Amino acid sequence: MSAGDVAAVVVAVCMGMGVVGLLLALGAAIRTLADLRDILDDVRVHAGPILAETHAAVRQANARLERVGPILDRADVISAELQSTSSLIYRLLSNPAIKAMALASGGAQAVRTLRKKG
């Protein structure tokens, strides 16, 4: 055997080992993809009922919001009316109340002054 023949045999053996390595890697990839397919099937099986429950919950929440919306709108109107009413009452009563307190204070001071003189 010549040196060229030996080199050809070595290259052929290395190529054969490379092909075997690639086949082993391909087999591992195929097994991994099969496992992944099984996992995805499980996810599909379990996700369906969960999504159905989620859709039902969202529909129920929307129905409740539709009923609560008008109530909240009315509460806003009532709140605005109460705010304007309390503002009006404050404006109507604050000036006379301040005058009454000033009159009472002045009257008390006048009484004290009269007692000191008397």
C-alpha positions as CSV (number, residue, x, y, z in Angstrom):
1,M,0.0,0.0,0.0
2,S,1.2,3.4,-0.9
3,A,1.0,6.6,1.1
4,G,-1.8,7.8,-1.1
5,D,-3.8,4.6,-0.4
6,V,-3.3,5.0,3.3
7,A,-4.4,8.6,3.1
8,A,-7.5,7.6,1.1
9,V,-8.4,4.9,3.7
10,V,-7.9,7.4,6.6
11,V,-10.1,10.0,4.8
12,A,-12.8,7.3,4.1
13,V,-12.8,6.2,7.7
14,C,-13.0,9.8,8.9
15,M,-15.8,10.5,6.5
16,G,-17.7,7.4,7.6
17,M,-17.3,8.4,11.3
18,G,-18.6,11.9,10.3
19,V,-21.6,10.4,8.5
20,V,-22.3,8.2,11.6
21,G,-22.1,11.2,13.8
22,L,-24.4,13.2,11.6
23,L,-26.9,10.3,11.6
24,L,-26.8,10.1,15.4
25,A,-27.3,13.9,15.7
26,L,-30.2,13.6,13.2
27,G,-31.8,10.8,15.2
28,A,-31.5,12.9,18.4
29,A,-33.1,15.9,16.6
30,I,-36.0,13.7,15.4
31,R,-36.6,12.4,18.9
32,T,-36.5,15.9,20.3
33,L,-39.0,17.0,17.6
34,A,-41.3,14.1,18.4
35,D,-41.2,15.1,22.1
36,L,-42.0,18.6,21.2
37,R,-44.9,17.5,19.1
38,D,-46.3,15.5,22.1
39,I,-45.9,18.5,24.3
40,L,-47.7,20.8,21.8
41,D,-50.5,18.2,21.6
42,D,-50.8,18.3,25.4
43,V,-50.9,22.1,25.3
44,R,-53.6,22.1,22.7
45,V,-55.7,19.6,24.7
46,H,-55.4,21.6,28.0
47,A,-55.5,25.1,26.5
48,G,-58.8,24.6,24.8
49,P,-60.9,24.3,28.0
50,I,-58.9,27.1,29.6
51,L,-59.5,29.4,26.7
52,A,-63.2,28.5,26.7
53,E,-63.4,29.4,30.4
54,T,-61.6,32.6,29.8
55,H,-64.0,33.6,27.0
56,A,-66.9,32.8,29.2
57,A,-65.5,34.9,32.1
58,V,-64.8,37.8,29.7
59,R,-68.4,37.6,28.4
60,Q,-69.8,37.6,31.9
61,A,-67.6,40.6,32.9
62,N,-68.8,42.5,29.9
63,A,-72.4,41.8,30.7
64,R,-71.8,43.0,34.3
65,L,-70.1,46.1,33.0
66,E,-73.0,46.9,30.7
67,R,-75.3,46.8,33.7
68,V,-73.0,48.8,36.0
69,G,-72.2,51.5,33.4
70,P,-75.5,53.3,33.6
71,I,-75.4,53.2,37.4
72,L,-71.9,54.8,37.4
73,D,-73.2,57.5,34.9
74,R,-76.1,58.2,37.2
75,A,-73.8,58.3,40.2
76,D,-71.6,60.9,38.4
77,V,-74.7,63.0,37.8
78,I,-75.8,62.8,41.4
79,S,-72.3,63.6,42.6
80,A,-72.2,66.7,40.4
81,E,-75.6,67.8,41.6
82,L,-74.6,67.3,45.2
83,Q,-71.4,69.3,44.6
84,S,-73.3,72.2,43.1
85,T,-76.0,72.0,45.9
86,S,-73.4,72.0,48.7
87,S,-71.6,74.9,47.0
88,L,-74.8,76.9,46.8
89,I,-75.7,76.1,50.4
90,Y,-72.2,77.2,51.5
91,R,-72.5,80.5,49.6
92,L,-75.9,81.1,51.0
93,L,-75.1,80.3,54.6
94,S,-71.5,81.4,55.0
95,N,-72.1,85.1,54.8
96,P,-75.0,85.2,57.4
97,A,-73.2,82.7,59.6
98,I,-70.0,84.8,59.6
99,K,-72.1,87.9,60.4
100,A,-73.9,86.1,63.2
101,M,-70.6,84.9,64.7
102,A,-69.2,88.4,64.4
103,L,-72.3,89.9,66.1
104,A,-72.1,87.3,68.9
105,S,-68.4,88.0,69.4
106,G,-69.0,91.7,69.4
107,G,-71.9,91.3,71.8
108,A,-69.8,89.2,74.2
109,Q,-67.1,91.8,74.1
110,A,-69.6,94.6,74.8
111,V,-71.0,92.7,77.7
112,R,-67.4,92.2,79.2
113,T,-66.7,95.8,78.7
114,L,-69.9,96.9,80.4
115,R,-69.2,94.5,83.4
116,K,-65.7,96.0,83.8
117,K,-67.1,99.5,83.9
118,G,-70.0,98.6,86.1
